[in-house]
């Protein structure tokens, strides 16, 4: 059966909340559609489940078979351990088995695997070249745990008499997605920043233990709130400053941010000998030389403790029951503890129970030493949920499956493990009913009779050797298989061992600890064993040496790494690197791009990036920004207040100077006009630097594809809004439909940059944030699209006449219209649907009535590109005189430029047929100042110049007005097999933002942020395809859309189902 290419997916049975899956339907679709030759998978059988996050029907839609019986499968995968009766003989299994560390509770499963001659792969053992686990559920425990605690924090403060914005946060599982949960926290943050928090609970300090993935996930959520991180040493100063509010009138003062403090082991303990300084290596070697100081140095200032660290019994506790009693008696502000590690009876002594997802809190009263399950009363609230990642089952499964799906083909098609890549071969604990040699220590550890010894060791038992010593082994014992080497040394010398204590690290970065009683009949043999173990440990002066204290020896097995942190999750000791991005152009789009890039390390932008990528990427310490402009002052103005950013003067036509700066950076973002991109691209090719642009990829840039590939770089164009986000949303929807065997019947897309409803305060309902000439000229472009199989051609002169009213059901208040946008058919080819979609349409959005007014102005000659005789006179005319001549109005009529008279003249000229349109056009002419009695400036040479001048002046945004971007896709997908049709919709609605008196337009945000995200993806080598690209491939649009969503640019999706179609 092994290697037959048939994969089974188990139904999860360990917990009612376990809704995660090892492979999502989309992963299954990719595996099946690749064929056996490519993916190694011929069939996928899925055990039915009404609990998992993805319904059975979704698996069926992509070609999987739903079957309770998995006996035809050679490889069976799950998330958690299955029930023993689910193990089938002679099959391969992959899941988190928790067997490789000889965990007692998992040994029945191992025995069952051995008895059934099965093969077992453990996800926890699949590690990369850097020693990090490749398969894990990342930071989802930290994210879910933090959101859950904020949910409880609001209730707890309400019981204490304080209404806070935290009340509006729900539990993690209540949200349809992680992005929706983050959006809720962001809303809370906005309320805190606007209305503040009651002074009675401030300063509100969240203390985080550790710096691994759990802590990073929790901090990622925390950073969505307005916050400041405080060094542990500064906590007393923070409290002294906040509490020093002597005037009674200030008692109602509110605070508009929260505070965070990340602590490490040196903040938690102190040496027992006051004369000694803290030493990390010594602390891990001899924790008995240290005692807890957290209750003295940190806890008195903590409002919330977020516990994310791995702990072992040999280390001092973080907080004991007695210490909490003392703290609460002195008025400590501690409200609650989010024990995300769920270490029962561990580092926090009074957390003695787990809590379920649907009731995640208990209240501990230290004065009565009692436990309660409500929010009212004395004490602290505690959460200790042990299955947190499943609260974000969909995202966690997607993240997990993205990696696992890369290995499934090998595991499913290979019978002999020798043929597997080394990282998979090492993850095999049992093969065909026999333990792999790497894991031969497991029965040895079981047979050694693991038992806890008291501090005073008992006398050797009668069957013990004549000479014994207790050896303390700490290091990477199991992930590096050093325990095998240690036991081999003992047995090869004729000695014996008994495993007394074993505490295993929870990730590849954590150290494991074992106490082994080593014995020998001859003292010389015992000394030889110890010497060999010391040699294996490779102890040097900095790491400590062996000390004999009575019959105890302490040493390390493996090299101790100073950057290791005792964390429950992997992710500490990461190598960080600095990068530089060159942005060419200092227009409006530059500011949000530069802000996002500069904040990647210090602010929440980093969290958007990290939360949407694999956990093993190398995060930059910071991103240095260089913004180049023809005038340095323009770049300096854009960068005002942005850290890590430098403004320079650069003329891109000076190729030597351009090459100089390109050669010194890692990625270039060109926000210049499209005509400049080829020159910039050539410089990037020469110096092998990636390039990102938001402009269309034209023929001149496409011709560089081979040169770009030859340089080993990526030139990613069309990475803005339109083009950009529109591509990514479209391809995500189309590919999802194709993966399920669907056929695209129709694709329609609408996009527009508009004033917000409040700012649409002129007759045209439109405003410009740049020179209007381009937008006006675009209104004269011809268009072509396909509708129900028929090609429709619209000439430029008739474009405004072709506008159609558009109502979006989700936005009934918007009265919109749509104009065809150039050649829609090229997108059918670009998106791979030209041969299946009978409708392909892309349109430009405007408020209703815009096209009729613009069409009338065009008919009146206001967009005429040539000069007018009145503009050729040496004496400059007034705008009123100009309009009178243009409309052929009798100049001796003193009321000739009144709204009514202009409307009548428009009707008389026969330019429009509707009276309402004539009146609105007259209002527009007057509003634009075309009837003012001021002189037309000499710069206006043509009628078009005059109109553009007036529009730029009168249709500009004020400093506090907001624009709006609306992008809406609709696709209809036919599913021939089921004779059904689905209508998929995706919508982006974004408004401009004003912060500290500085307004950033929605258009600038939605163009600049995607370009910045692309740069970061290239920096992290997440985009591996080389050549001239558009963002229409999954490796670009999958992470980019996730980051956009997490960043707060909301992408709304919905599906409408139709059972049958004709």
C-alpha positions, 0 to 999 in steps of 0.5 A: 500500500505504501507509495500508491499515491492515494492520500487519506484525510482523517476526521479529527476526534480529539476535541469538539473544537478541533476544526483544523485540517492538514490540507484544505480543498484548494491544496487538494485541488492543486495536488490532484490537478497536477497529476501523478507525474508531478505531485505524486497523488492520484486520489484523495479520500476524505473521512466525512466530518460535520465539524471541520472548518471546510465542508465535505462538499468543498472537497468533493467539488475539487475531486476528492472522494468522501469515504469513512473507509481509508483502507485504499490509502497508502498515506493517511494524514491528520492534525492531532492523534487519531483514536487507536482504532483508526490505525490501519495496518501497513499504512503510513500516517502523518500527524503530531504524534508526540511520541519522539520524546517518549511522552508517556501518554503517547506510548499506547499510540506508538505501540499501536503503530508498531503492532500494525506494521504501520509507518509514522511521520511526525510533523514536529520533526520536519525541520529545515536546514536552519534547524527550524520546524517547517510545519507548525501552526505559527503564531495563531496561538498568540493571536487567538489568545490575545484577542480572547483575553481582550474580550474578557478584559472588557467584561472584567473592567466593567465589573470593576466599574469601568466602561472600556472599548474592549467590551466590543471585542469578541472571542476569536472563534466568533469572527469569520476570519483573522482579518475580521478579528484584527479589524475589530481590534483596530476599531477598538484602537481607534476608539481608544485613540479618539476617546481614551481610557479611564484614568483609573485603569491607567497606565494600562500595561501589558507585560509579555514574557518571551520573544518567540512565535507565541509572544510575537503573535500576541504582540501582533494583536497588541500592536493594533492598539495605539501603543508604546513599548516600555523598557522593563527598567522604565516601568517605575518611572512610567507609573510615577509620571502617570500617578503624579496627578495631584490637582483633583480636576485631573481625576477624569483625565483619560489616556489615549494609548496602552503600554507594552513591556517585553521581558526576558529571563534576566528581568524575571530572576536575580542571582542568589549571591548579590555580588554576582551579575546575571549570566544567561549561560550560568542561569540555564546551567544552574537555575538553582543559583537564581531566585525569582524577582518578577514579583518585585521588579515587574509585577507591581506595574503590570495590568495584564500578564501575557505568558508566552514562555516555556518553563521547566520545574528546575527554574524559579516560578514566574509568579507564586500564589504567595507572591500574588497574595502579597502583590494584591494586598499592596494594591497591584494593578494586575487585572488578569493573566493570559497564560497562552502557554497553558502550562498548568501548575507551571511558571504561574503556580495558581493557574492549575486548570485548563479552560475551554474555548467557550468559557475561557476564564476563571477568577482566582481570589488569592486572599481566599485561595479560591477559584470562581467562574465569573467576572465579579469579585476579588482577584485576577481573571485567568485564561488557559486554553490549550487548543488556541490555534483552532479558533482561527481554523481556516487561516491556520489550516491554510498556513499549515497546508501551504507547507505540508502540500509541498511534501505530500507528493513525496510521502504519498508516492514513496515506499522506501524512505531511503528515497525521501529527501533528508528532512522527510526521512528524518521525520519518520519515527517508525517504518513498516512497524520498526523504529528507525535507528534515529529513534532507538532511544525511545524504548531505552528511555521507556525501559529505564523506568523514568521516575522523579527523584527527590532533592536528597537522592535515595541510596542505590537500589540493589540491582544498581552498579557499584558506582553511580553518578547523576548526570544532568544533560541539557541541550538539543537532545531530541531534535538533534538526536544527541540523546542517542549519542549520549546513551551509546557512549554509556552502553558502549563502555559497559555502563548502565543508565536510568532516566530519572527526569526528562523535560523536553523543549516544545520547539526546535529552539528550546533546550531539553533537560534530562537527568540520567543516573549513570552506573558502572561496576568500576570507578575507572569505567564510570570516569571514562563515560563521564569524560566521553560525555564531556567531550560530546558536550563540547563545553568551553570556558564561556559555557561552563565546566563540569562540577562534581558536587557529591554524586551530581554532575552538570553538563551540556549536551550540544552547543549552548546558543546565547541567543536561545530563549526559553519559549514555548514556540520556535522563532527566537534567535533569528538572524536579522538584516538591514535592507535599503529600498530606493523610491523614485518619485516624490508624488502623493503615492510615495508617502504611504509607501515610505511610511509602510516600509519604514515602519516594518520593524517598529510598528504594526506594519511588520506584523501585517507582513509577518502574520501573512507569511511563513514563520521562517522568513528572516525579518529585517531589523529595519528598512532604510528608505531613500526617496529620490526626486528631481527636487530634493525639497519635494522628497524631504517634504514627503518624508517629514516625520518618517524614520529611517528615510533619506531624501536625495536629489536625482535626475533619472535621465542622468544614467550614471547617477541613477546606476550609482544609487541603484547599485547601493540598494536592494529593491527599487520602486519606481513611481515615475511616469511609465516612460521612465521605467525602461531606463530604470529597469536597465539600471536594475538589470545591470546591477541585479536589483529587483524593481517594482512599479505601479504602472502598466507593463507596456511592450517596451518593458515586456521586451526586457523579459529575457534580460531580466531573467538573465540578471536573476531579478524580478521586475514586478509591474502593475502593482498598484490599485488599477492595475494591481489590486484589481488583478489580484482580486480577480485572479484569486476568484478565477483560480478558486473557481477553476480549482473546483472544476468551474468554468467562468461564464462572466467577468465584470469589474468596476473601479473608480477614484471618487470624492467621498459622499461628503466631499462630492459637493459640486454639480459634477460630483467629482474632484481631482487630486492631480492635473485633470488633463489626463482624466479628461483625455481618458474620457475620449478613449475608445472602448471594446468589451464582450457582452453575452458573446457579442463584441461591443465597440464604443468610439471615443466620441460616444464614450460618455453617451455609453455610460450606464447606471449601476446599483451595488446591492451592498451599497444602496446609498451610492448612485453610480454610473459606469463607463467602459474602460478601454480594451476589456478583451485583453484581460480575458486573455491575461486572466486565462478566460478568453475562451470560456467567458461570454462576458468580459467587461471593465468599467470606470465608476463615477457618480450618476450624472457625471457622464452626461455633464462631461459629454455636454461640456465636450459637445459645447467645445470646452475640451477643444484642444486647439486655440480660440481666436479670443485667446490669441488677442494680446489683451487677455479676456475674462472667463466670462467673455471667453464663455460668451464667445464659446457658446455664441451668446449675445454679449449685449445681454447683461444676464447672459451668464445666468444659470437659466440663460446658459441652460437655455443656450445649451438647449438651443445649441442642441447639445443635450436633449434633457432639460435637467442635464442642461441645468446641471451643466450650466451649474457646472460652468458657473461653479467652475468659474467659467463665468467669472470676470477675472482675466484668463492667465497667459498660460492658457493657450487653448480652450482645453487649457482654460477648462483644465485650469478651472477644474484644477482650481475649483475641483480640488480637495480641501485639506480635510476632505476625503476621497474614496476608492471603490473596486468591485468584481463580479464573476459567474462560475458554472459547475457543469457536473452539478449543473449549478452556478455561483456568483462571486463578488469581491469589493474594496471600499477605502476612504482617505485618512487624516492623521495629525492634520496630514491627509493621505488620499485613498488613491495614494494608499491603494497604489502606494501600499501594494507597491511597498508590499511587493518590495517587502515580498521581494526582500524576503525572497517570497517572490521567486519567479524571475522576469517581467511579471504582473501580480497575477500569480499566486506567489504574489497575490496570495500573500499580498492580499493577506497583508492588505487585508490585515493592514486594514484595507478591507476586501469584502467577498461574498458568494451567491449560489444558484442550484440549477441553471438553464 
